[in-house]
């Protein structure tokens, strides 16, 4: 288990990672591929580590993806309303990853101390 600097921040990131996995499952059911689940698992793992700057990288990925699909989801809102809701949730979580004090404190583990962060 990795060291955490803020339990609430880690809990929030686990919720965001769980959402990413659930989103991958939903998208697979709606006709997508298994890849979304893999991405969700990767996001959960990255967020759980609390390594510096991974919150910003994940937030950028989530926001850029949501904004990229936004025009098409709005243009076909009657068919894509669930994707529009997913995009709005993605943007809300991206903002949380960047601005929430507890979450930001969770992401203070240094990359060069990675071996020391692993608790035995």
Secondary structure, DSSP 8 states (H G I E B T S, - for coil): -B--S-HHHHHHHHHHHHHHHHHHHHHHHTT--THHHHHHHHHHHHHHHTBTTHHHHHHHHHHHHHHHHHHHHHHTHHHHHHHHHHHHHHHHHHHHHHH-HHHHHHT-B-GGGHHHHB--
